[in-house]
Amino acid sequence: IKLLNTGNKPLNLSSITLASTGSKDFVLSQVPDLTAPIGPKKAIEIEMSFTPTPGDVDVSELVVEDATGHLTLVAVSGAEITPKIVVVPPKLNFGGMDLNAKDKRSFKIFNNGLAPLKVSAIELSTLSKIKTITISETSGFELKTNEQKAIDVELTASKALPNDGSSVALLVVHSND
């Protein structure tokens, strides 16, 4: 961050800090020597680092105080750039099925984030009551921002399935989100 003295007189600063109520993800990594005044039309540089923690937008304020006690506040904000997986529909309903009947449904995986979504695997959970499921894509793939991929799921009813909407299988999508 460059701090420019736009005045015609030297500017004496007493402190440069971050607001105590702001995000702790911002850190002042280098503050210039404040014992020397900033000359007219001259600037100093302040280095700040940002190490975001997932799941939030971070805000803070840079607080610059001059020798007269006047405060200048500079708003700072940031957010991590991450992928965001969305599965549509979140539940596949095969309805009632007779013994040994086969049926196929599809779902889509979307990346609504700002970074590539890396899906490393899609697998049937060990908690599933039905094990006779074929998934069209079980190996890894990557989706760029706003990309999507359709996944087909074929179920063979190894026992008659009720038509009451109860879950009989669970798919697990392993990703970097």
Buried (B, 14 or more C-beta within 10 A) or exposed (E): BEBEBEEEEEBEBEEBEBBEEBBEBBEBEEBBEBEEBBEEEEEBEBEBEBEBEEEEEBBBBBBBBBEEEEEEEBEBEBBBEBBEBBEEEEEBEBEEBEEEEEBEBEBEBBBBBEBBBBBEBBBBEEEBEBEBBEBEBEEEBBBEBEBEBEBEBBBBBBEEBEEEEEEBBBBEBEBBB
